[in-house]
Amino acid sequence: MNLTQISVGNKVRITDLAAVNRLVRRRLIDLGIMEGTLVQIKKTLPFGGPYTIEACGQRIAIRKKEAAHIRVEAA
């Protein structure tokens, strides 16, 4: 499943970032978000807006288009 299929408040583990844009993937890794990282969906905005996720004690927002390429599994 991908990150866009997860409900707000649920925690998941990232399993694959290979399909994510190279620059976005590099930025996520720089922030400590990589395969094996636990993330929690904090907020989603309507009409295709960004997803706010919390990982490694920080909150970041990513575009829905990019979140759709992040593969996850239940934690």
Phi and psi in degrees as a GROMACS rama.xvg file:
@    title "Ramachandran Plot"
@    xaxis  label "Phi"
@    yaxis  label "Psi"
@TYPE xy
-115.281  171.389  ASN-2
-62.0603  -29.0804  LEU-3
-72.9179  -12.6464  THR-4
-91.3711  1.87852  GLN-5
-96.8213  140.17  ILE-6
-80.499  155.647  SER-7
-59.9241  134.871  VAL-8
96.7196  -17.1506  GLY-9
-81.1474  145.03  ASN-10
-102.739  137.97  LYS-11
-138.479  164.289  VAL-12
-109.687  131.458  ARG-13
-72.8104  130.55  ILE-14
-110.791  -24.9478  THR-15
-156.933  129.466  ASP-16
-116.343  8.18447  LEU-17
-61.0331  -31.8623  ALA-18
-84.2854  -7.1816  ALA-19
-76.7945  146.689  VAL-20
-49.1833  139.729  ASN-21
-56.0518  -44.0832  ARG-22
-68.7832  -39.5862  LEU-23
-66.9392  -42.6612  VAL-24
-59.6451  -43.7823  ARG-25
-61.2338  -42.1779  ARG-26
-65.1549  -42.575  ARG-27
-61.7457  -44.055  LEU-28
-63.9261  -39.9145  ILE-29
-60.4581  -30.5866  ASP-30
-86.4038  0.835088  LEU-31
87.7394  12.7823  GLY-32
-102.759  107.042  ILE-33
-144.689  -175.716  MET-34
-56.6291  134.219  GLU-35
94.5462  -10.5473  GLY-36
-77.9171  135.993  THR-37
-82.799  130.92  LEU-38
-130.362  153.209  VAL-39
-126.135  134.145  GLN-40
-76.5709  119.881  ILE-41
-96.6457  -38.813  LYS-42
-159.347  145.176  LYS-43
-126.721  141.371  THR-44
-101.513  149.35  LEU-45
-69.9889  168.106  PRO-46
60.4305  39.4556  PHE-47
77.2397  20.5352  GLY-48
-71.8066  178.466  GLY-49
-71.2214  161.102  PRO-50
-102.929  132.67  TYR-51
-99.1109  123.107  THR-52
-121.771  153.418  ILE-53
-117.418  128.941  GLU-54
-153.482  141.991  ALA-55
55.9432  33.734  CYS-56
75.564  13.5002  GLY-57
-133.447  154.103  GLN-58
-109.904  134.982  ARG-59
-135.446  157.707  ILE-60
-114.047  136.062  ALA-61
-130.371  150.588  ILE-62
-63.8812  148.714  ARG-63
-59.2424  -37.4012  LYS-64
-59.6197  -40.701  LYS-65
-75.0723  -38.5972  GLU-66
-61.9878  -30.9447  ALA-67
-66.5139  -19.5139  ALA-68
-95.4217  -4.52593  HIS-69
-90.3503  114.885  ILE-70
-84.5555  136.212  ARG-71
-137.595  165.71  VAL-72
-136.992  159.532  GLU-73
-61.6118  142.042  ALA-74
